[in-house]
């Protein structure tokens, strides 16, 4: 039997892949921010943060970036899984209807 709703299956796969990519970029961005705070460059003084509290600001910023990125990643991945769940429910319902139609047809004969 041919799978129906091909575009939704592709969209679900794309959302799951996007969730993984967003998680990877969130971790990389968090690590990049943390390394920049270790480097003690001119980034934090340019933002108005003194050099002494630059490490703490970088640590907090990297933590917030990772937390928000993981939240978005879970949202994207969960949306893809939800679409797959709904497609599975539709497929099982369709199979049940076909089975019941065959049973009713056999009883009438």
Secondary structure, 3 states (H helix, E strand, C coil): CCCCCHHHHHHHHHHHHHHHHHHHHHHHHHHHHHHHHHHCCCHHHHCCCCHHHHHHHHHHHHHHHHHHHHHHHHHHHHHHHHHHHHHHHHHHHHHHHHHHHHHHHHHHC
